């Protein structure tokens, strides 16, 4: 079975990339978050996340599910507080939901940005990781 969200771990576990395609439900995002944050030790290593939803055609998520996603991210931010998260979207609906997530996550400590192109998102993350850690992230 093909999952609507592929998870890739980058740069010796300091980066995580979620790639969504097609139709995604709130449960799919919650499942991806559960996998991403399953280990506190792994979570503590994260420096950046890239959420690529540029190929998502439809995102069916309720407000409660979106708040649950934000709550999981806030919990992870307590373990890994200085993470850069770039979200790439194509559809206007997905853009709006990503901006709502930013509001829900609030002042958790993560620096977040929503982009319309993956290259812009990668450049934003690269600049921050280079500045803070002196290392260049890879995006494959």
Secondary structure, DSSP 4 states (H G I P E B T S, - for coil): ---SEEEEEEGGGTEEEEEEEEEEEHHHHHHHHHHHTS-HHHHHH--EEEEEEEEEEEEE--HHHHHHHHHHHHHHHHHS-S-EEEEEE-SHHHHHHHHHHHHHHTTSS-EEEEES-HHHHHHHHHHHHHHHHS------
